[in-house]
């Protein structure tokens, strides 16, 4: 994994908080909608290819965060 590559994000959405982590071993993105605890259960998950083709499966992700996620996914996909 490239050094200093971010693999987790959190952002405010409506009156709640949402987030996303990249599971590098499974090569999956795990999306958390209206998180309230670190329970470990994602609301949605998708492959790297799905994300690059379709984008985020949830609304409200800020553009700067989407750009960071896309960069990370492309880097991870390139490194295998």
PyMOL CGO cylinders between C-alpha atoms (Angstrom):
from pymol import cmd
from pymol.cgo import CYLINDER

trace = [
    CYLINDER, 0.00, 0.00, 0.00, 1.37, 3.46, -0.83, 0.3, 1, 1, 1, 1, 1, 1,
    CYLINDER, 1.37, 3.46, -0.83, 2.52, 5.21, 2.32, 0.3, 1, 1, 1, 1, 1, 1,
    CYLINDER, 2.52, 5.21, 2.32, 0.17, 7.78, 3.82, 0.3, 1, 1, 1, 1, 1, 1,
    CYLINDER, 0.17, 7.78, 3.82, -2.79, 6.56, 1.77, 0.3, 1, 1, 1, 1, 1, 1,
    CYLINDER, -2.79, 6.56, 1.77, -6.04, 7.33, 3.55, 0.3, 1, 1, 1, 1, 1, 1,
    CYLINDER, -6.04, 7.33, 3.55, -8.49, 4.42, 3.80, 0.3, 1, 1, 1, 1, 1, 1,
    CYLINDER, -8.49, 4.42, 3.80, -11.25, 5.82, 6.05, 0.3, 1, 1, 1, 1, 1, 1,
    CYLINDER, -11.25, 5.82, 6.05, -13.47, 8.89, 5.94, 0.3, 1, 1, 1, 1, 1, 1,
    CYLINDER, -13.47, 8.89, 5.94, -16.30, 10.37, 8.01, 0.3, 1, 1, 1, 1, 1, 1,
    CYLINDER, -16.30, 10.37, 8.01, -18.60, 13.30, 7.21, 0.3, 1, 1, 1, 1, 1, 1,
    CYLINDER, -18.60, 13.30, 7.21, -21.72, 15.04, 8.47, 0.3, 1, 1, 1, 1, 1, 1,
    CYLINDER, -21.72, 15.04, 8.47, -24.89, 14.33, 6.51, 0.3, 1, 1, 1, 1, 1, 1,
    CYLINDER, -24.89, 14.33, 6.51, -28.23, 15.88, 7.40, 0.3, 1, 1, 1, 1, 1, 1,
    CYLINDER, -28.23, 15.88, 7.40, -28.46, 15.53, 11.18, 0.3, 1, 1, 1, 1, 1, 1,
    CYLINDER, -28.46, 15.53, 11.18, -26.23, 12.45, 11.31, 0.3, 1, 1, 1, 1, 1, 1,
    CYLINDER, -26.23, 12.45, 11.31, -22.82, 11.15, 10.43, 0.3, 1, 1, 1, 1, 1, 1,
    CYLINDER, -22.82, 11.15, 10.43, -21.84, 8.82, 7.61, 0.3, 1, 1, 1, 1, 1, 1,
    CYLINDER, -21.84, 8.82, 7.61, -18.54, 7.22, 6.72, 0.3, 1, 1, 1, 1, 1, 1,
    CYLINDER, -18.54, 7.22, 6.72, -16.62, 4.80, 4.54, 0.3, 1, 1, 1, 1, 1, 1,
    CYLINDER, -16.62, 4.80, 4.54, -13.66, 2.49, 4.99, 0.3, 1, 1, 1, 1, 1, 1,
    CYLINDER, -13.66, 2.49, 4.99, -11.65, 0.50, 2.48, 0.3, 1, 1, 1, 1, 1, 1,
    CYLINDER, -11.65, 0.50, 2.48, -11.07, -3.13, 3.39, 0.3, 1, 1, 1, 1, 1, 1,
    CYLINDER, -11.07, -3.13, 3.39, -7.76, -3.67, 1.59, 0.3, 1, 1, 1, 1, 1, 1,
    CYLINDER, -7.76, -3.67, 1.59, -7.69, -7.44, 2.15, 0.3, 1, 1, 1, 1, 1, 1,
    CYLINDER, -7.69, -7.44, 2.15, -11.17, -7.94, 0.66, 0.3, 1, 1, 1, 1, 1, 1,
    CYLINDER, -11.17, -7.94, 0.66, -10.69, -5.13, -1.90, 0.3, 1, 1, 1, 1, 1, 1,
    CYLINDER, -10.69, -5.13, -1.90, -14.08, -3.69, -0.93, 0.3, 1, 1, 1, 1, 1, 1,
    CYLINDER, -14.08, -3.69, -0.93, -15.46, -0.31, 0.08, 0.3, 1, 1, 1, 1, 1, 1,
    CYLINDER, -15.46, -0.31, 0.08, -17.67, -0.45, 3.18, 0.3, 1, 1, 1, 1, 1, 1,
    CYLINDER, -17.67, -0.45, 3.18, -20.17, 2.40, 3.49, 0.3, 1, 1, 1, 1, 1, 1,
    CYLINDER, -20.17, 2.40, 3.49, -21.74, 3.36, 6.83, 0.3, 1, 1, 1, 1, 1, 1,
    CYLINDER, -21.74, 3.36, 6.83, -24.92, 5.47, 6.80, 0.3, 1, 1, 1, 1, 1, 1,
    CYLINDER, -24.92, 5.47, 6.80, -25.98, 7.36, 9.92, 0.3, 1, 1, 1, 1, 1, 1,
    CYLINDER, -25.98, 7.36, 9.92, -23.36, 5.72, 12.08, 0.3, 1, 1, 1, 1, 1, 1,
    CYLINDER, -23.36, 5.72, 12.08, -23.77, 5.95, 15.81, 0.3, 1, 1, 1, 1, 1, 1,
    CYLINDER, -23.77, 5.95, 15.81, -21.22, 3.46, 17.03, 0.3, 1, 1, 1, 1, 1, 1,
    CYLINDER, -21.22, 3.46, 17.03, -18.27, 1.47, 15.80, 0.3, 1, 1, 1, 1, 1, 1,
    CYLINDER, -18.27, 1.47, 15.80, -20.32, -1.70, 15.44, 0.3, 1, 1, 1, 1, 1, 1,
    CYLINDER, -20.32, -1.70, 15.44, -18.41, -3.04, 12.46, 0.3, 1, 1, 1, 1, 1, 1,
    CYLINDER, -18.41, -3.04, 12.46, -21.44, -3.61, 10.23, 0.3, 1, 1, 1, 1, 1, 1,
    CYLINDER, -21.44, -3.61, 10.23, -21.49, -1.60, 7.01, 0.3, 1, 1, 1, 1, 1, 1,
    CYLINDER, -21.49, -1.60, 7.01, -24.74, -0.45, 5.46, 0.3, 1, 1, 1, 1, 1, 1,
    CYLINDER, -24.74, -0.45, 5.46, -23.51, -1.15, 1.93, 0.3, 1, 1, 1, 1, 1, 1,
    CYLINDER, -23.51, -1.15, 1.93, -20.38, -2.48, 0.34, 0.3, 1, 1, 1, 1, 1, 1,
    CYLINDER, -20.38, -2.48, 0.34, -18.99, -2.50, -3.17, 0.3, 1, 1, 1, 1, 1, 1,
    CYLINDER, -18.99, -2.50, -3.17, -15.94, -3.59, -5.13, 0.3, 1, 1, 1, 1, 1, 1,
    CYLINDER, -15.94, -3.59, -5.13, -13.29, -1.21, -6.42, 0.3, 1, 1, 1, 1, 1, 1,
    CYLINDER, -13.29, -1.21, -6.42, -14.59, -1.68, -9.98, 0.3, 1, 1, 1, 1, 1, 1,
    CYLINDER, -14.59, -1.68, -9.98, -18.19, -0.94, -8.96, 0.3, 1, 1, 1, 1, 1, 1,
    CYLINDER, -18.19, -0.94, -8.96, -17.12, 2.29, -7.26, 0.3, 1, 1, 1, 1, 1, 1,
    CYLINDER, -17.12, 2.29, -7.26, -15.04, 3.44, -10.22, 0.3, 1, 1, 1, 1, 1, 1,
    CYLINDER, -15.04, 3.44, -10.22, -17.88, 2.67, -12.62, 0.3, 1, 1, 1, 1, 1, 1,
    CYLINDER, -17.88, 2.67, -12.62, -20.91, 3.87, -10.60, 0.3, 1, 1, 1, 1, 1, 1,
    CYLINDER, -20.91, 3.87, -10.60, -19.60, 6.11, -7.84, 0.3, 1, 1, 1, 1, 1, 1,
    CYLINDER, -19.60, 6.11, -7.84, -20.80, 6.17, -4.27, 0.3, 1, 1, 1, 1, 1, 1,
    CYLINDER, -20.80, 6.17, -4.27, -23.92, 4.10, -3.48, 0.3, 1, 1, 1, 1, 1, 1,
    CYLINDER, -23.92, 4.10, -3.48, -25.01, 6.69, -0.90, 0.3, 1, 1, 1, 1, 1, 1,
    CYLINDER, -25.01, 6.69, -0.90, -25.83, 10.37, -1.17, 0.3, 1, 1, 1, 1, 1, 1,
    CYLINDER, -25.83, 10.37, -1.17, -24.31, 13.29, 0.64, 0.3, 1, 1, 1, 1, 1, 1,
    CYLINDER, -24.31, 13.29, 0.64, -20.63, 12.46, 0.19, 0.3, 1, 1, 1, 1, 1, 1,
    CYLINDER, -20.63, 12.46, 0.19, -18.76, 15.77, -0.19, 0.3, 1, 1, 1, 1, 1, 1,
    CYLINDER, -18.76, 15.77, -0.19, -16.94, 16.22, -3.51, 0.3, 1, 1, 1, 1, 1, 1,
    CYLINDER, -16.94, 16.22, -3.51, -13.51, 16.54, -1.89, 0.3, 1, 1, 1, 1, 1, 1,
    CYLINDER, -13.51, 16.54, -1.89, -14.01, 13.25, -0.05, 0.3, 1, 1, 1, 1, 1, 1,
    CYLINDER, -14.01, 13.25, -0.05, -15.23, 11.51, -3.22, 0.3, 1, 1, 1, 1, 1, 1,
    CYLINDER, -15.23, 11.51, -3.22, -12.06, 12.68, -4.96, 0.3, 1, 1, 1, 1, 1, 1,
    CYLINDER, -12.06, 12.68, -4.96, -9.89, 11.32, -2.15, 0.3, 1, 1, 1, 1, 1, 1,
    CYLINDER, -9.89, 11.32, -2.15, -11.73, 7.98, -2.19, 0.3, 1, 1, 1, 1, 1, 1,
    CYLINDER, -11.73, 7.98, -2.19, -11.34, 7.69, -5.97, 0.3, 1, 1, 1, 1, 1, 1,
    CYLINDER, -11.34, 7.69, -5.97, -7.63, 8.44, -5.71, 0.3, 1, 1, 1, 1, 1, 1,
    CYLINDER, -7.63, 8.44, -5.71, -7.16, 5.82, -2.98, 0.3, 1, 1, 1, 1, 1, 1,
    CYLINDER, -7.16, 5.82, -2.98, -9.13, 3.18, -4.88, 0.3, 1, 1, 1, 1, 1, 1,
    CYLINDER, -9.13, 3.18, -4.88, -7.16, 3.79, -8.07, 0.3, 1, 1, 1, 1, 1, 1,
    CYLINDER, -7.16, 3.79, -8.07, -3.86, 3.53, -6.16, 0.3, 1, 1, 1, 1, 1, 1,
    CYLINDER, -3.86, 3.53, -6.16, -4.91, 0.33, -4.40, 0.3, 1, 1, 1, 1, 1, 1,
    CYLINDER, -4.91, 0.33, -4.40, -6.23, -1.20, -7.60, 0.3, 1, 1, 1, 1, 1, 1,
    CYLINDER, -6.23, -1.20, -7.60, -2.95, -0.42, -9.38, 0.3, 1, 1, 1, 1, 1, 1,
    CYLINDER, -2.95, -0.42, -9.38, -0.85, -1.97, -6.62, 0.3, 1, 1, 1, 1, 1, 1,
    CYLINDER, -0.85, -1.97, -6.62, -2.91, -5.10, -6.55, 0.3, 1, 1, 1, 1, 1, 1,
]
cmd.load_cgo(trace, "trace")
